[in-house]
């Protein structure tokens, strides 16, 4: 079984976010980038298939040279090879088209992507990718088993869980629960050294349709001042909630 894990290069959630050029571009200065958490769950599950079933695992990213350290981390975790499509990831549909070309050229049976990335939270790429390559698709996936060409997945739905039986080729949108957080892997020194010898292939992008563009970014409004009310002054509290906060 050939597995391709899609890796997004995203800012660490502890990073301070700023914008430049009139709030039209993201300022990367001083920002630490990491593997998208949903993708990391998927990569860890792929490592299980590699170790238990002899699957081969490649990782792919659509982005510039700045994303290569993130791909190298995925190689250090245990992926066999990495592919970088040399174009900025500015539009979900364009990214899905680039990934579809990689899947078709590589003949992958299973594509594991994150349900969404934590930067734009679009949640659209895995589904569009599945549509482009005409593969089965399961999103919000929290469990995946593969036996030959048959697969069983469990996904979260409103109010519960759903078990789905399907077949390869398959694209999943994975999330927390696909593996336990305690199973996530930190690259060790041996893995880091081996990653330097593993192939990282850079491919030029195909012509793709860009359907959206970011016009402007805006930070959330700063929180207002806090008013503390004496616990015995219930009338004042009710007055503020009614006339100022307007929540009652």
N, C-alpha and C positions, 0 to 999 in steps of 0.2 A: 504494500500500500504506500502510495506517495502522498505525503501531506504537505500542504503549503500553509504557513501561519502568517497572517497579515499583521504587521507591526506598525503602530503609529508612534511617532516621535513627539511626545507631549511635554509641556512644562510640569515640573513637580508642583503639587498643590500648595507647597509651602513657599513657593516663589512669589515675590512681589511683582504684580503685573502693571506694566505701563504701555502707553501707546505714543507714537511719534507721527510727524508730518500731518498735523491737524487731526490726530486720532484716527488716521486711516491705515496705519501699519503697526503691527505688534513689535514692541521693543524687546529684543532678545538679550540685551546687555544684562549680565548678572543673573540670568535665568538658568536654572539647572533643569536639564531635560532627562526624561526617563521613558521606559517602555510603558505604553498605555496600560493601566491596570487590568482592564478587561482582556487585552491581548496577552498579558502575562499569565492569566489563568488558562487561556487557550494554549499557550506555548508549553506550560507545565503538563497539560493533558496530552499534548502531542509527544512529549518526552516519555510518557507512560506507554503510549502505543509503540514508540521506538524500542523501548526496553523489553516490553512484554510480547510484542507481536512482530518485531523486526522491521517496522515501518521506517522509511526514510523521511527526514523532516528538513524542509527548507523554510526560510523566512523571507519576507518581501516587504519593502517599504517604497512608497512613492514620495520622493523628496530629493533635496540637494545633498552635497557632500557633508553638510553639518549633521545629517542623520546617521552617518556611518558608525559613530561610537555606540549608538543604541543598537544597531544591527550587530556590532561586535559583541555587545553584552549578550544578545540572544544566542550568538554562536558559542560564547563561553558557557552559557547555561546548558548547551548540548545540541543545538541545531547543526545539521551537516553542512549547510551552505546558505549563502545569503544573496539576495538580488535587490539591487536598488534601481528603480526607474528614475532616470535623471530629469525630473521636472517637479516644480513646486506643487504641493497638494493644496490647491486653492479652491477646488470645486468637487463635490461628492460624486457627481456623474462622471466627470473626467477621470477621477481616481478609479472608479469602478471599471471604466473602459481600459485603463492601463493595466489593472489587475487581471481583467479578463484575458488580455493578450498573453500575460505571463502564465496564467493557468492553462490556456490552450496550447501554448508552445511547450510547456513542461509536462503535459499529460497527467495532471494531478487528480487523484481520486477524491481527496477530502481537503476542503479549504476551511480553516478555522480562523475566524475573525472575531474581534471584539464586538459586542452588541452596539457599542458606540465609543467614540473617543472622548476623553474628559476635557478637551479644549473647545471644540465646537459643538459636541453633543448632538450631532446631526442624526445619527442612528440610521443612515440611509444606504451606506456603501455595501454592506453584506447582501442586502436584498436585491439591490440593482445588479451586483456582481452575479448572483445566482440567476437572475433573469437573463443576463447577457450570455452566460455559458449554458443556459438551459439545464441547470442542476436543481435538485431538491434543496429546500431551504428551511431551516429551523432557527428561529431567533429566541432571545432570552433563555438560552440553553444552559441548564445547570447540571446535566448529566449526559454522557455520551458513551455508548458501547458499540463496537463494530465487530461483526463476525462475518468474514468473507466480504461479500458485497452488500450485506444487510446491516442496517444500523438501527439502534433504538436510542431515542433521545427523550429527555424530560425537560420541559420548559415551564417557566413561570407564566401564569396567566392571572387575570384579575380574580382574586379570591381563592387561588389554589395553584395546582400544578397539573400539567397535561403530559401524558406519555405518548410519544409518536413513534411508529414503526415506519421506516423509510429505507432507501437504498442509495448506494453510491452511483454516480458522483453526487456529492453533498456539500453544501455550504452551511456553516452554522455561525450564528452570532452569539458568542459565549459571554459569560459574565461570572461574577462571584458565585461560587457554588459548584462550578464545573470541576474545580478541585478545592480542597480546603486551603485556607490561607497558610496554615502550618506546612503545607506541601510545597509552597512556592520556593524556588531555588535561588540561592545567592551564589554567583560564580566564585569558585575557588581558584587558587593560584594555577593549578594544573589546567583547569578549564580556560583560564585567561591566556595561558601560554599556547594551548592548542588552538584557540580561536585565531591567533595570529597566522596560523598555517592553513586555515580553512578558506575556501574560495568565497570572495565577495564580488559578485559579478555586477557590473554597471551596464545597464541597457538604455538606449535612447528611447524616448517616448514615441508612441504612435500618434498620428493625428487624432485628436479627441475633441468632442464638443463640450465647451464650457457653458453651462446653463445659468450659473449664478456668480456673483462677485460681491465681496464685502465692500460696502460703501463707507461705513464709519463704525468705530467701536466706542462704547460708552461704559464707564464704570458705574456700578450701583451707587445711588445717592448716599452720601454719608449719613450715618445714624444721627438722629436728633438728640438733644440733651435729655437726660433722664430726670424726671421729677419724682422725688421721694415724698410720700404722704404718710403722716403719722397713722399707725394702725387704728387709732381710736377715732380718727377723723373720717368716718365713712361718707358723710355728706359731701366733703370736698372731693373724695375719690370718685363718687358717682357723678358729680358735676363735671370733673375733668373728662371722664370717659364719655359723657354724653355730649358736652359742648365743644371740647377740644379734640379728643381722639375720634369722636363720632362713631364709636363702636357699639353703643347701646342707645 
